[in-house]
Each structure stands twice: as C-alpha cells, then as structure tokens.
Amino acid sequence: MDIHQDTLDAYNDLISYIGVSELEIRSTSLQSLVSGTSKYIRDTKYNLRTLSENETISKKEAALISLSIAVNEKNSLLVKSFTQKAIEEGANDIEIGEVHSCTSLMGINNVLYRFRHFSTNKEYETMPAKLKMNIMMSPVLGKEFFELLSLCVSSVNGCEVCVASHEQSVRTHGGSAERIFTAVRLSAVVKGLSSLVY
C-alpha cells in the first residue's frame, strides 16, 4: 500500500472514530501529519481505540473520562465529540454535568494543593482550604468513578498530592491498579489528541 494513502486512511479513520467532520477541524498540526507520512496518526487512532474498548473500563466510562480531559483542555471540538459518545453509551445529562463539575473542581484543587506542595512555607499546610466540595460526598457517578475522574484530571494537571490522594481513594473504593492505569493512559492519549484535533 502507498505510505501516504495509508496515512490518509488512518486520518480518515481517526476523525470518523472521534466523530467529527473534516470541516470542523481547524488544526494545522493534524494536517501537517497528513501531508507527510507520519505513523503517529495510526498510533493515535490505535491508542484511542484500544483504551476506549477494553475490559478494565466500560465504553461509557471511557467516553466520560475522555470528556473530562477534553473539558480540562478547553477543547470544544473534543468536548462535543466525547459528549456525543457518552450519550451513545448511555450517559444522561446529570452524569455529563457531573463530569464538567468534577473537572472544574479538580482545576481548583490542583492549583491549591500544588501551591501548598511547591511552597517552602509549611504554614500553608496548616491553613484550611475553606472550599465547598459537596459534589464529592455522594456523586451520581458513584464514589469510585468520581475519584477515578479526579485522579485522571489531577494526573493531567500534574498535582502530585492530588494524584496520591485520589489514587488511594480509588483503591479504597475497589478500583484495581490495572483499572487506574488504563484510565490514566486514556487520559494521556486524549491530552495528546487535544493538541492535534481542535
């Protein structure tokens, strides 16, 4: 097969899988990969598909995790795409709203706890956060999955304290190491995808 045609086919498969039209994509990055003979498009498509269709996380969970990272990255095209995928997999408006809420909350917490961790002034660690976080108490998505979403966003945002805390919480609520690692791998792929598709 012609190498360029193979790349073009992979590109078409990727945007079809994501569920966007070529006309919606404004990214010059993705186009530059198509213009060359980049194997990266095929890798991205493979990574996204295999991590979204596995035995460790359901398709609905994969869509919601992907949505959370797209929201975090402020990628409106992928937000639209993964919202649709989540709906197709059975997510309702309340669950989708909770994904947005969780992502926003982690944006707040990741900044605060990263600041505490980075600062050499240990006095900040004794100061209460004084932030309302009632959504964490009884999430509609369930405590384990809400914590898993929190872990994924915190991993993308690079908050060491939050990663450690949410990883422990997911494990406490029954999540396996394999499930956690799969979810974080998917988050990493969507983060990378966000720099190509927008």
C-alpha positions as CSV (number, residue, x, y, z in Angstrom):
1,M,0.0,0.0,0.0
2,D,1.1,3.6,-0.7
3,I,2.6,5.0,2.5
4,H,0.8,8.4,2.1
5,Q,-2.5,6.6,1.3
6,D,-2.0,4.6,4.5
7,T,-1.6,7.8,6.5
8,L,-4.6,9.3,4.8
9,D,-6.7,6.3,5.6
10,A,-5.6,6.4,9.2
11,Y,-6.5,10.1,9.4
12,N,-10.0,9.4,8.0
13,D,-10.4,6.5,10.4
14,L,-9.3,8.7,13.3
15,I,-11.7,11.6,12.6
16,S,-14.5,9.1,11.9
17,Y,-13.9,7.3,15.2
18,I,-13.8,10.6,17.1
19,G,-17.0,11.6,15.3
20,V,-16.0,15.0,13.9
21,S,-16.1,16.2,10.3
22,E,-13.0,17.4,8.4
23,L,-14.7,20.8,8.1
24,E,-14.8,21.2,11.9
25,I,-11.1,20.7,12.4
26,R,-9.0,23.9,12.4
27,S,-5.8,22.2,13.5
28,T,-2.8,22.8,11.3
29,S,-0.9,20.2,13.4
30,L,-3.1,17.3,12.3
31,Q,-2.9,18.5,8.7
32,S,0.9,18.6,8.8
33,L,0.9,14.9,9.9
34,V,-1.4,14.0,6.9
35,S,0.8,16.0,4.5
36,G,3.8,13.9,5.5
37,T,3.8,10.2,6.0
38,S,3.5,10.3,9.8
39,K,2.9,7.0,11.6
40,Y,1.7,9.0,14.6
41,I,-1.8,9.3,13.3
42,R,-2.1,5.5,13.2
43,D,-0.6,5.2,16.6
44,T,-3.1,7.8,18.0
45,K,-6.0,6.0,16.4
46,Y,-4.8,2.7,17.8
47,N,-4.2,4.0,21.3
48,L,-7.5,5.8,21.5
49,R,-9.5,2.8,20.2
50,T,-7.8,0.2,22.4
51,L,-8.0,2.2,25.5
52,S,-11.7,3.1,24.9
53,E,-12.6,-0.5,24.2
54,N,-11.2,-2.7,26.9
55,E,-12.3,-4.9,29.8
56,T,-11.0,-2.6,32.5
57,I,-13.2,0.4,31.9
58,S,-16.5,0.4,30.1
59,K,-17.2,2.3,26.9
60,K,-19.4,4.7,28.8
61,E,-16.6,5.3,31.4
62,A,-14.0,5.7,28.7
63,A,-16.2,8.3,27.0
64,L,-16.7,10.2,30.3
65,I,-13.0,10.1,31.1
66,S,-12.2,11.4,27.6
67,L,-14.9,14.1,28.1
68,S,-13.3,15.2,31.4
69,I,-9.9,15.6,29.8
70,A,-11.4,17.4,26.8
71,V,-13.1,19.8,29.2
72,N,-9.9,20.3,31.2
73,E,-8.0,21.1,28.0
74,K,-10.8,23.5,26.9
75,N,-11.1,21.7,23.6
76,S,-14.6,22.4,22.4
77,L,-14.4,20.1,19.4
78,L,-13.5,17.1,21.6
79,V,-16.0,18.1,24.3
80,K,-18.7,17.9,21.7
81,S,-17.4,14.6,20.3
82,F,-17.0,12.9,23.6
83,T,-20.3,14.2,24.9
84,Q,-22.0,12.5,22.0
85,K,-20.0,9.3,22.6
86,A,-21.0,9.4,26.3
87,I,-24.7,9.8,25.3
88,E,-24.5,7.0,22.8
89,E,-23.1,4.8,25.6
90,G,-26.0,5.6,28.0
91,A,-24.8,8.7,29.9
92,N,-27.5,11.1,30.9
93,D,-27.4,14.9,31.3
94,I,-26.9,14.7,35.1
95,E,-23.8,12.4,34.7
96,I,-22.4,14.6,31.9
97,G,-22.9,17.7,34.1
98,E,-21.1,15.9,37.0
99,V,-18.1,15.3,34.7
100,H,-17.9,19.0,34.0
101,S,-18.3,19.8,37.7
102,C,-15.6,17.3,38.7
103,T,-13.2,18.7,36.1
104,S,-13.8,22.2,37.3
105,L,-13.4,21.2,41.0
106,M,-10.1,19.5,40.2
107,G,-8.9,22.6,38.4
108,I,-9.5,24.4,41.7
109,N,-7.9,21.7,44.0
110,N,-5.0,21.1,41.7
111,V,-3.9,24.7,41.9
112,L,-4.4,25.0,45.6
113,Y,-2.7,21.7,46.6
114,R,0.1,22.1,44.1
115,F,0.8,25.5,45.6
116,R,0.9,24.0,49.1
117,H,3.2,21.3,47.9
118,F,5.6,23.6,46.0
119,S,5.8,26.3,48.6
120,T,8.6,26.1,51.1
121,N,6.4,27.8,53.7
122,K,4.9,25.0,55.7
123,E,2.5,27.4,57.3
124,Y,0.1,27.0,54.4
125,E,-0.3,23.3,55.1
126,T,-2.0,24.2,58.4
127,M,-4.5,26.5,56.8
128,P,-7.9,25.0,56.0
129,A,-8.9,25.1,52.3
130,K,-12.3,26.6,53.2
131,L,-13.8,25.5,49.9
132,K,-17.2,23.9,49.5
133,M,-16.9,20.5,47.8
134,N,-20.3,18.9,48.4
135,I,-20.3,17.2,45.0
136,M,-17.6,14.8,46.3
137,M,-19.8,13.4,49.0
138,S,-22.4,11.4,47.1
139,P,-21.7,11.8,43.3
140,V,-24.3,10.4,40.9
141,L,-21.5,8.5,39.0
142,G,-20.5,6.7,42.2
143,K,-17.7,7.4,44.6
144,E,-15.1,5.1,42.9
145,F,-15.6,6.5,39.4
146,F,-15.8,10.1,40.6
147,E,-12.4,9.5,42.4
148,L,-11.1,7.9,39.2
149,L,-12.1,11.0,37.2
150,S,-10.5,13.2,39.8
151,L,-7.3,11.2,39.6
152,C,-7.2,11.4,35.8
153,V,-7.6,15.2,35.7
154,S,-5.1,15.6,38.6
155,S,-2.6,13.5,36.6
156,V,-3.0,15.6,33.5
157,N,-2.7,18.8,35.7
158,G,0.4,17.4,37.4
159,C,-0.7,17.7,41.1
160,E,1.4,15.2,43.0
161,V,-0.6,15.5,46.3
162,C,-3.9,15.1,44.5
163,V,-2.7,12.1,42.4
164,A,-1.6,10.3,45.6
165,S,-4.8,11.1,47.5
166,H,-7.2,10.2,44.7
167,E,-5.3,7.0,43.7
168,Q,-5.6,5.8,47.3
169,S,-9.3,6.7,47.4
170,V,-10.0,4.8,44.1
171,R,-8.2,1.7,45.6
172,T,-10.2,2.1,48.9
173,H,-13.4,2.1,46.9
174,G,-12.5,-1.1,45.0
175,G,-10.6,0.2,41.9
176,S,-7.7,-2.0,40.7
177,A,-4.3,-0.9,39.8
178,E,-5.0,-2.0,36.2
179,R,-8.2,0.0,36.0
180,I,-6.4,3.1,37.3
181,F,-3.5,2.7,34.9
182,T,-5.8,2.2,32.0
183,A,-7.8,5.3,32.8
184,V,-4.7,7.4,33.2
185,R,-3.3,6.1,30.0
186,L,-6.5,7.0,28.2
187,S,-6.3,10.5,29.8
188,A,-2.8,10.9,28.5
189,V,-3.9,9.9,25.0
190,V,-6.8,12.4,25.0
191,K,-4.4,15.1,26.3
192,G,-2.2,14.4,23.3
193,L,-5.1,14.2,20.9
194,S,-6.3,17.6,22.1
195,S,-3.1,19.2,20.7
196,L,-3.9,17.7,17.3
197,V,-7.7,18.0,16.9
198,Y,-9.3,21.3,17.7
